[in-house]
Amino acid sequence: MLTLSEDEIKEVTQKSTRKAQAKALEHMGVPFRTRPDKTIVVLRAALEASLGYATTNKGPPPPRVRLPKARGLLVR
């Protein structure tokens, strides 16, 4: 799922009221939004990133430059 469920937000914040949950999320540095019906939306990726568990797609490593064995000749 893309967002945390209400139960997961309660588990993360250890709070049951929305106002207390928002305050706890702010304290933990977790970005969130409030819907028009006052429910809290937390993206799963945002929670993982703020807690240091994010996985990033770094792609393939850059190519390594091979220097010739005679590289000592290049040093002055």
N, C-alpha and C positions, 0 to 999 in steps of 0.2 A: 504494500500500500504506500502511496505517496505521502500521506499525512499520518500523524499519530492519532489514534482513537482517543476518546475522552478518558477511557480507563488508563491508557498509556500515559497521558498527560498527568493524571492523578498519581500514577506510580512514580513518574520522574520527579514531580514537584513535592510529593507527599502532602498535597493540599487538596481540599475538596471544593472550595469556593473559587469562582473564576478570578476574582480580584486577587486572592492570595496566590493562585497559580500564576497569574501575570507577573506579580511581584517576584515570585521565586524564579521564573524564567528570566526576567530582567537581571536578577542578581547573578544567575549562572551564565549570563551572556548568550542565551539562546534566542535567536530572532523569532518573532511570532507576529501574527496579525489577529485582529479581532473582527469577526463577522458582524453584519448588521444585527443579528440576533444575540450578540454579545458572547458567542462561543469563541474559543481560542483555536487558532489553526497553527500547527507547528509542522513544518516540513521535516520528514525523517532525515533527509540529507543535511539539513541545517543543524539539527540536533547532533548528529554524528560528527559534523565538522566542528561544532563548538566544543564538543567533549573530546576531540582529538582522535576519533575513530573513523574519520572519513577516508574513503578509498578514492584516490584520484587516478584518472586515466592519463598517465604520463606519456604514453606512446612508446615507440621503440627508442632505445638509447641512441645518442648521436654517434656518428662514425668516429673512430679513434684515428688519430694521425700517427702514422708510423714514421719514425725518424731513422735515417740510415745509421749504421754503426759508426760511421765517420763523423758523427755530429760534433765531436771534439774539435774538428777543424773549423767549425763555425764560431767557436768561442774565441774572443780576443784576449 
